[in-house]
Amino acid sequence: MALHQLLMTKPDTPYFRPPQLHICVVAVADRPKVVSWKFQEDTAYPAVVKSNKVAAISDGHSVSKITVFEEFASRFTEGKSYILKGHNLMGKEPPYTIAINKKSLFFRTGALHINEDLKKEAAELIYPSSIETNLADCEQSQGLITVQGEIVGVSALKCIWRGREAIPLRNILLQKESRKVSLSLWREASVSEHLQMGSSVKLSHLKPANSDYGFNLKSTNFTKIEG
């Protein structure tokens, strides 16, 4: 079964077991994840960090991204091809994602041809682009954007509970010329040393969002902050 077909087809039974896949691991990147934070005064520190990886895989026809926990990350190498067995599908509806677990096996095979378009698509999954956008135009933007401005408001650090996980959040107000936009900065972005009143900053990989409270920009796992 082709990779795209597997991820886009709803199984007929809850006991469905995904078939083996012939894949190439096109690109790999470290993606550490803080799974526990220590809160102290107006900041937070990583208490427990998992050294996870993300990989873009392809069967020569389509590309998908998988997250691999640190205990399984040594099972494959970037640029090599494998028969993948013992994986699961994750998600309630298509498109699904492939979940790697302790039963997953990677068997080395001959090289699978991956064309340049698929390689570019894989790179975009691992390192998504962020379009530089004027703060005045960000409300009409789609995808991930990069903005610059002066910080004219900084909230105290908040501890937000999601299930059993406590996550740091800080809201800031960014201004450039007459335009002001609220930003919600999560996790590592919330404790950046550059978040000072009056500082000029550049923030990448922000996601535009609308809610009952109005428009704002939210940080993502890729957000970088420069002073």
For each residue, the residues with C-beta under 8 A, 3 or more apart:
1: 5 6 18 19 21
2: 5 6 59 61 62
3: 6 7 21 23 57 58 59 61 62 64
4: 7 8 61 62
5: 1 2 8 9
6: 1 2 3 9 18 19 21 89 96
7: 3 4 64 89 94 95 96 97 98
8: 4 5 94 95 96
9: 5 6 94
10: 93 94
11: 14 16 89
12: 16
13: 16
14: 11
15:
16: 11 12 13 89
17:
18: 1 6 21 87 88 89 98
19: 1 6
20: 83 84 85
21: 1 3 6 18 59 83 84 87
22: 59 81 82 83 84 109 112
23: 3 57 58 59 81 82 83 84 112
24: 57 58 59 60 79 80 81 82 111 112 114
25: 28 55 56 57 76 77 78 79 80 81 82
26: 55 56 57 58 63 78 79 114 118 119 122
27: 55 56 78 119 122 123 125 126
28: 25 53 54 55 56 76 77 78 126
29: 53 54 55 126 127
30: 51 52 53
31: 52 53 54 67 221
32: 49 50 51 52
33: 49 50 52
34: 37 46 47 48 49 187 188
35: 48 49 50 165
36: 46 47 48 165 166
37: 34 44 45 46 47 166 167 168
38: 44 45 46 47
39: 43 44 157 159 166 168
40: 43 44 45
41:
42: 156 157
43: 39 40 157 191
44: 37 38 39 40 157 159 168 190 191
45: 37 38 40 191
46: 34 36 37 38 49
47: 34 36 37 38
48: 34 35 36
49: 32 33 34 35 46
50: 32 33 35 69 70
51: 30 32 70 73
52: 30 31 32 33 67 68 69 70 73
53: 28 29 30 31 67 68 70 73
54: 28 29 31 65 66 67 68 126
55: 25 26 27 28 29 65 66 68 76 78 126
56: 25 26 27 28 63 64 65 121 122 123 125 126
57: 3 23 24 25 26 63 64 65 66 84 98
58: 3 23 24 26 61 62 63 64 112 114 118 122
59: 2 3 21 22 23 24 62 112
60: 24 112 113 114 115 118
61: 2 3 4 58
62: 2 3 4 58 59 118
63: 26 56 57 58 118 121 122 125
64: 3 7 56 57 58 97 98 125
65: 54 55 56 57 97 125 126
66: 54 55 57 97 98 99 100
67: 31 52 53 54 97 100
68: 52 53 54 55 72 73 75 76 100
69: 50 52 72 73 100
70: 50 51 52 53 73
71: 102
72: 68 69 75 100 101 102 104
73: 51 52 53 68 69 70
74:
75: 68 72 100 104 105 106
76: 25 28 55 68 80 82 106
77: 25 28 80
78: 25 26 27 28 55
79: 24 25 26
80: 24 25 76 77 108
81: 22 23 24 25 108 109 110 111 112
82: 22 23 24 25 76 106 107 108 109
83: 20 21 22 23 106 107 109
84: 20 21 22 23 57 87 98 104 105 106
85: 20 104 105 107
86: 101 103 104 105
87: 18 21 84 98 99 100 101 104
88: 18 98 99 101
89: 6 7 11 16 18 96 97 98 99
90: 96 97 98 99
91: 94 95 96 97
92:
93: 10 96
94: 7 8 9 10 91
95: 7 8 91
96: 6 7 8 89 90 91 93
97: 7 64 65 66 67 89 90 91
98: 7 18 57 64 66 84 87 88 89 90
99: 66 87 88 89 90
100: 66 67 68 69 72 75 87 104
101: 72 86 87 88 104
102: 71 72
103: 86
104: 72 75 84 85 86 87 100 101
105: 75 84 85 86
106: 75 76 82 83 84
107: 82 83 85
108: 80 81 82
109: 22 81 82 83 112
110: 81
111: 24 81
112: 22 23 24 58 59 60 81 109
113: 60
114: 24 26 58 60 118 119 122
115: 60 118 119
116: 119 120
117: 120 121
118: 26 58 60 62 63 114 115 121 122
119: 26 27 114 115 116 122 123
120: 116 117 123 124
121: 56 63 117 118 124 125
122: 26 27 56 58 63 114 118 119 125 126
123: 27 56 119 120 126 127
124: 120 121 127 128 129
125: 27 56 63 64 65 121 122 128
126: 27 28 29 54 55 56 65 122 123
127: 29 123 124 222
128: 124 125 144 205 222
129: 124 143 144
130: 144 145 146 204 205 206 222
131: 141 143 144 145 146
132: 145 146 147
133: 137 138 141 145 146 147
134: 137 138 147 176
135: 138 147 148 149 174 175 176 177 179 181
136: 176 177 178 179
137: 133 134 140 141
138: 133 134 135 141 145 147 181 206 208 217
139: 208 215
140: 137
141: 131 133 137 138 145 208
142: 208
143: 129 131
144: 128 129 130 131 204 205 206 207 220 222
145: 130 131 132 133 138 141 205 206 208 217
146: 130 131 132 133 202 203 204 205 206
147: 132 133 134 135 138 174 176 181 202 203 206 217
148: 135 176 200 201 202 203
149: 135 174 175 176 181 200 201
150: 174 175 176 198 199 200 201
151: 154 172 173 174 175 195 196 197 198 199 200 201
152: 173 174 175 180 197 198
153: 171 172 173 197
154: 151 170 171 172 173 195 196 197
155: 158 170 171 172
156: 42 170
157: 39 42 43 44 168 169 170 190 191
158: 155 168 169 170 171
159: 39 44 166 167 168 169
160: 166 167 168 169
161: 164 165 166 167
162: 165 167
163:
164: 161
165: 35 36 161 162
166: 36 37 39 159 160 161
167: 37 159 160 161 162 186 187
168: 37 39 44 157 158 159 160 186 187 190 191
169: 157 158 159 160 184 185 186 190
170: 154 155 156 157 158 185 190 191 195
171: 153 154 155 158 182 183 184 185
172: 151 153 154 155 182 183 185 195
173: 151 152 153 154 180 181 182 183
174: 135 147 149 150 151 152 180 181 182 183 201 203
175: 135 149 150 151 152 179 180 181
176: 134 135 136 147 148 149 150 179
177: 135 136
178: 136
179: 135 136 175 176
180: 152 173 174 175
181: 135 138 147 149 173 174 175 215 216 217
182: 171 172 173 174 214 215 216 217
183: 171 172 173 174 203 206 216 217 218 219
184: 169 171 216 217 218 219
185: 169 170 171 172 189 190 192 195 219 223
186: 167 168 169 189 190 218 219
187: 34 167 168 190 219 221
188: 34 191 192 223
189: 185 186 192 203 219 223 225
190: 44 157 168 169 170 185 186 187 195 219
191: 43 44 45 157 168 170 188 195
192: 185 188 189 195 225
193: 227
194: 199 201 225 226 227
195: 151 154 170 172 185 190 191 192 199 201 225
196: 151 154 199
197: 151 152 153 154
198: 150 151 152
199: 150 151 194 195 196 227
200: 148 149 150 151 227
201: 148 149 150 151 174 194 195 225 226 227
202: 146 147 148 225 226
203: 146 147 148 174 183 189 206 217 219 223 224 225 226
204: 130 144 146 222 223 224 225
205: 128 130 144 145 146 219 220 222 223 224
206: 130 138 144 145 146 147 183 203 217 218 219 220 223
207: 144 217 218 219 220
208: 138 139 141 142 145 215 217
209: 215 216 217 218
210: 214 215
211: 214 216
212:
213: 216
214: 182 210 211
215: 139 181 182 208 209 210
216: 181 182 183 184 209 211 213
217: 138 145 147 181 182 183 184 203 206 207 208 209
218: 183 184 186 206 207 209
219: 183 184 185 186 187 189 190 203 205 206 207 223
220: 144 205 206 207 223
221: 31 187
222: 127 128 130 144 204 205
223: 185 188 189 203 204 205 206 219 220
224: 203 204 205
225: 189 192 194 195 201 202 203 204
226: 194 201 202 203
227: 193 194 199 200 201
